[in-house]
C-alpha cells in the first residue's frame, strides 16, 4: 500500500492537468544517489510497463516497478509548500535511515 496525503493528491492532479501529453499514471521509483544512498523519483508516464504494479490512490494512478515496490511499500508521500521548501516528501517505514529533507534513504 502506498499513501498520498491530500496535499500530494492535489499537487499530482495539478501536474497531470498541466501535462501536454496523455498520462497513464505517476511513476514512483528508486535510484542510487542522494545523501543517504538511495533516492526517490517521480515522473508522469505516458504508458504502463507490462510488469508494473498499478495502484489507484485517491483517484491517482500510481505505477511502480517490481524492484521498487518492496522498498516503498507503506510509504506516505506528502507535498510540502513552505517558505524554505516546496516539493514532495516521503515518509518510508522501510528505511533504516533517511535524510532530513525526506528525498533520500537507506535500507
C-alpha positions as CSV (number, residue, x, y, z in Angstrom):
1,X,0.0,0.0,0.0
2,X,1.2,3.5,-0.8
3,X,-0.4,6.5,0.8
4,X,-0.8,10.0,-0.6
5,X,-1.7,12.9,1.7
6,X,-4.5,15.2,0.4
7,X,-1.8,17.8,-0.4
8,X,0.1,15.3,-2.5
9,X,-3.0,14.2,-4.4
10,X,-3.8,17.8,-5.2
11,X,-0.3,18.5,-6.4
12,X,-0.2,15.4,-8.6
13,X,-3.6,16.1,-10.1
14,X,-2.3,19.7,-10.9
15,X,0.7,18.3,-12.7
16,X,-1.4,15.8,-14.6
17,X,-3.8,18.5,-15.7
18,X,-0.8,20.6,-16.9
19,X,0.8,17.8,-18.9
20,X,0.9,18.4,-22.7
21,X,0.7,14.6,-23.3
22,X,-1.7,11.9,-22.1
23,X,-0.7,10.5,-18.7
24,X,-1.2,6.8,-17.8
25,X,0.0,7.4,-14.3
26,X,2.5,8.7,-11.9
27,X,5.7,6.5,-11.7
28,X,7.3,6.2,-8.3
29,X,10.9,4.9,-8.5
30,X,14.1,4.4,-6.5
31,X,17.6,5.0,-7.9
32,X,21.1,5.2,-6.4
33,X,22.1,8.6,-5.1
34,X,21.2,11.2,-2.6
35,X,22.9,11.8,0.7
36,X,21.6,8.5,2.2
37,X,22.4,6.1,-0.7
38,X,19.0,5.8,-2.4
39,X,16.7,8.5,-3.7
40,X,13.1,8.7,-4.6
41,X,12.0,9.7,-8.1
42,X,8.7,10.5,-9.7
43,X,7.6,11.2,-13.2
44,X,4.4,11.3,-15.3
45,X,4.3,8.2,-17.6
46,X,2.6,8.0,-20.9
47,X,2.4,4.2,-20.8
48,X,2.3,1.5,-18.1
49,X,5.1,-1.2,-18.4
50,X,4.0,-4.8,-18.6
51,X,5.5,-5.7,-15.2
52,X,4.4,-2.5,-13.3
53,X,2.3,-2.7,-10.2
54,X,-0.6,-0.4,-10.8
55,X,-2.4,1.1,-7.7
56,X,-5.0,3.8,-7.5
57,X,-4.8,6.1,-4.5
58,X,-7.5,8.8,-4.1
59,X,-8.1,8.8,-7.8
60,X,-4.4,9.0,-8.7
61,X,-2.9,6.0,-10.7
62,X,0.5,5.0,-9.4
63,X,2.9,2.9,-11.4
64,X,5.7,1.1,-9.6
65,X,8.2,-1.4,-11.0
66,X,8.6,-4.8,-9.2
67,X,12.1,-3.9,-7.8
68,X,11.0,-0.6,-6.3
69,X,7.7,-1.8,-4.7
70,X,9.2,-3.6,-1.7
71,X,11.3,-0.6,-0.8
72,X,8.4,1.8,-0.8
73,X,5.6,-0.4,0.4
74,X,3.6,1.5,3.1
75,X,5.4,4.8,2.2
76,X,3.4,8.1,2.7
77,X,4.0,10.8,0.1
78,X,3.3,14.4,1.1
79,X,3.6,17.7,-0.7
80,X,5.1,20.5,1.3
81,X,4.9,24.2,0.4
82,X,6.7,26.4,2.9
83,X,9.0,29.5,2.7
84,X,12.1,27.2,2.7
85,X,11.0,24.1,0.8
86,X,8.4,23.2,-1.8
87,X,8.1,19.6,-3.1
88,X,7.3,16.0,-2.4
89,X,8.4,14.4,0.9
90,X,8.5,10.7,1.6
91,X,7.9,9.0,4.9
92,X,9.1,5.5,4.5
93,X,8.8,2.9,7.4
94,X,11.1,0.6,5.4
95,X,14.1,3.0,5.6
96,X,16.7,2.4,8.3
97,X,17.8,6.0,7.9
98,X,16.8,8.9,5.8
99,X,18.0,12.5,5.2
100,X,16.2,15.4,6.8
101,X,14.8,16.6,3.5
102,X,12.9,13.3,3.0
103,X,14.3,12.8,-0.5
104,X,16.8,10.0,0.1
105,X,17.1,7.0,2.4
106,X,18.9,3.7,3.1
107,X,17.7,0.3,3.9
